[in-house]
Structure formats: C-alpha cells, structure tokens
Amino acid sequence: MQQFNCCIVSQTSIKYFIPVKYHSAKIVVTSSLGQVIYNFPITTFGEEGTLDLSKSNLQSAIYYYTLYVDSKKIDTKRLVIK
C-alpha cells in the first residue's frame, strides 16, 4: 500500500495491490481518536487499484488508514490534512 503526498493540500491517492488468492479486503480511514471516518471495500484483486481521497471531505487533522485483507490488519499509515 503506497500513498503519494503524506500531507495533502487538496487530494491524495493510495495505491494498493491485493493478490487474487485473497477473498476480501478493505481500507479503513480513522481519526486520531480511532473513530472510523471511511470504510472502503476493495473489489479489485490481481491488479493495482487506487483510492482517491479529497481534502474537501476531511477536516484539517491527522488521520490513519489501514489495509485489512481477509480480516487481518496488514499495514497502517498516517495521513495529515492541512
């Protein structure tokens, strides 16, 4: 899972690749307090996908996004909205 622009001004893209051997995947965006802001199910397996996040939908703050595959936490990264 990669993110371009760790501190976004207007929009950022999160690229991911989930191999076809898995059955379910999602990216969950949470606030710094742990509140779920967005829950994005991933339906593309075996090819690269992109999740675009716009600043217009988020307040200035620190967020975290986590990739879950088959209900297991794979990776968490920080996202700063200015």
C-alpha positions as MATLAB code, in Angstrom:
seq = 'MQQFNCCIVSQTSIKYFIPVKYHSAKIVVTSSLGQVIYNFPITTFGEEGTLDLSKSNLQSAIYYYTLYVDSKKIDTKRLVIK';
ca = [
       0.000    0.000    0.000;
       1.517    3.304   -1.062;
       0.427    6.844   -0.565;
       1.557    9.802   -2.584;
       1.670   13.132   -0.702;
       1.898   12.422    3.042;
       0.478   15.858    3.782;
      -2.306   16.629    1.374;
      -3.484   20.044    0.321;
      -6.357   19.059   -1.985;
      -6.229   15.340   -2.909;
      -4.123   12.213   -2.455;
      -4.079    8.756   -3.995;
      -3.484    5.490   -2.146;
      -2.315    2.701   -4.442;
      -2.741   -0.932   -3.483;
      -2.407   -4.428   -4.910;
      -4.296   -7.399   -3.491;
      -3.365  -10.829   -4.952;
      -6.240  -12.958   -6.263;
      -5.669  -15.637   -3.596;
      -7.453  -13.422   -1.033;
     -11.219  -13.174   -0.614;
     -11.842   -9.784    0.955;
     -10.019   -6.520    1.506;
     -10.746   -3.005    2.680;
      -9.079    0.272    3.570;
     -10.364    1.935    6.729;
      -9.680    5.627    7.427;
      -9.815    6.585   11.117;
      -9.377    9.772   13.103;
      -6.518   10.152   15.569;
      -9.060    9.140   18.244;
      -9.832    5.873   16.468;
     -13.238    6.880   15.089;
     -13.933    5.261   11.697;
     -14.332    8.004    9.092;
     -14.495    5.881    5.922;
     -14.625    2.177    5.190;
     -13.696    1.414    1.561;
     -14.262   -2.177    0.412;
     -11.753   -3.308   -2.205;
     -13.251   -5.286   -5.067;
     -10.274   -5.347   -7.444;
      -7.991   -8.354   -6.932;
      -4.959   -9.328   -9.004;
      -4.368   -5.836  -10.362;
      -3.342   -2.483   -8.973;
      -6.092   -0.275   -7.588;
      -6.222    3.315   -6.385;
      -8.223    5.030   -3.671;
      -8.504    8.798   -4.123;
      -9.143   10.932   -1.042;
     -10.171   14.562   -1.335;
      -9.491   17.196    1.319;
     -12.976   18.570    0.735;
     -14.382   15.510    2.567;
     -11.988   15.735    5.543;
     -11.240   18.409    8.121;
      -7.672   19.514    8.841;
      -6.344   16.831   11.183;
      -4.242   13.693   11.425;
      -5.874   10.508   10.155;
      -4.739    6.913    9.785;
      -5.596    4.468    7.051;
      -5.318    0.732    7.487;
      -5.367   -2.066    4.939;
      -7.212   -5.222    6.012;
      -7.018   -8.410    3.934;
      -9.180  -11.396    4.887;
      -9.936   -9.614    8.192;
      -6.231   -9.281    9.106;
      -4.555   -5.905    9.630;
      -1.745   -5.637    7.065;
      -0.464   -2.055    7.300;
      -1.349    1.330    8.805;
      -0.085    4.696    7.599;
      -0.580    8.285    8.717;
      -2.352   10.915    6.652;
      -2.062   14.629    7.512;
      -4.678   17.031    6.170;
      -3.602   20.683    6.213;
];
